[in-house]
Structures are given as C-alpha cells and as structure tokens.
C-alpha cells in the first residue's frame, strides 16, 4: 500500500495526490496536521533519504523560525526534534511506495513516479 505523508493544503501534496488518483494508484493519506509526524517513520526516512533532503529550508515555516531554532536544526538530532515539533518543515510529500517498490520519495516528480507505478 502506498502511503502519502503531508499536509492537505500544500500545493505539491495536492498535485501528487491528484496524479496518483489519475494513475489509478490506491494510496492512504497521512495528514501531518491531524496525525503528526510518526517518529519511527521519520527515523526510517532519515536512513533512506537523509535528514538534509527532508528538512524544507525554503518554506514559510522555516523562514518564520527564529535563528536559534534554525541553528538547532543543523544536524540530524536537531532536525529530527524540529520536524517532530513543526511538521510543516518536512519537505512534502513523503511517499512510501511499499515493499519492493524502492523505499521512499521526497517531493513530487511525475516522470520519476511513472516507473514506480509501472508505467515508465
């Protein structure tokens, strides 16, 4: 089962979910705002993709953080603590493609996703 993690009002998440629906891919949506960032999944994402890729330093939430909070997120432990506290700093969507499908992706790339859904 494909699991899409993100925030429902995020434009990139909206595009990704619409694309999956258009491709006929069944998925479950995990809403960071309602359900939070699952700590055990975050640890797996760190191992698979690296904390640097997962930390969204371009978004509004990051820009609104004070400099001390930004400085505290300059290593894996600090980034992890921030992501658990402020889910909006996780780059979205994070997609778990299921067993044997190549772990996870971070962000939306329709071309790259085609191969994951057997159409590329």
N, C-alpha and C positions, 0 to 999 in steps of 0.2 A: 504494500500500500504506500502510495506517495503521500508524504506529509509536507504541507507548505506552512512555514512559520513566518509570521509577520504581523503587520498592523493593517486592518481592513481599509483605512482611508489613505494609505500610501499608494501613490500613483503606480509605482513599479509593481507592487503586490497586486493591484487591480489588473494591470496588464498581464502579469504572469498567470493569475487565476483565470482570466478570460481566455488566454491562449490554451491553457490546459483543458478547459471546457470545450473549446473549438476543436481540439485534437481528440476529444473523447476519452481523456485520461481521468479516471476516478482518483480523487485525492481527498484528504482530510485537511481542513484548515485549522491551524493552532494560532489563536489570537493572543499576541503578547500582551495587549492591554487588559484582556479579561483573565488570561491564564498564566501570565508571566513567562519569563524565560526559564525553561526547565534546566536546573543546574547540571544534571547528569548528561543532558543532550548538549549543553554548552561545552562541557568538557570534551565530549566526542567531536564536536565541531572544531574545537581548538586543535585536537590531534589531527583531524582530517584536512583542515584548511589553514590553520594558523590564526592566532588572535589578531594579527595585523590586518588580515583580509576582512575579518568580521567586525572590526571597530570602524564605524562610519564617522570619519572626521570631517565630512563635508555637509552633514545635515544640520538642521536648525537646532536640534537638541544639543549637539556638540558645541555649536557656536554660542549657545546660551549658558554653557557651563562656566563657572569661574575658573581662573587659571590654575588654582590649586587642584581642582577636580581633574582638569585636563592633564596636569603634570603627574597626578597619581596614576593615570592610565597609560603610562609609558612602558609598562611591562605586562606580561601575561596575568600576573596576580591582580594588579591594579585594574587592568582592562576587564577582567572577569568580574571583579566586585562592582565596577561601574555598570556593566551590562546587566547584571542581576538587579541592580537598583534602578537603572534607567533603560528600560527595554528599547527605547527609541534610538539608542546609539548602536544597536546591532544592525549591520547592513542587511537589507532585505531585498527579496525574500531569501530565506534559507530553505532549501528543499532537500529532503531526504528521499532518495529515489527507490529505496527498498533494497532488500538483499540481492546481490549480484548485479545491481544497476549502476555501480560506480559511486557509492557513498553519497556525497552531498554536492550541491552547488550553492553559491552565494551570489545574489543578484539575478537579473533576468537576461537571458540571451537566447532568443528564439532559435537561431541557427544551431547553437550548441545543444539545445534541448531536443531538437529533432531526432538526433541519434539515440538519445535516452528513451524516447518513446517509440523507437523502431521505425522511424521514417526518414532517417538521414543517411 
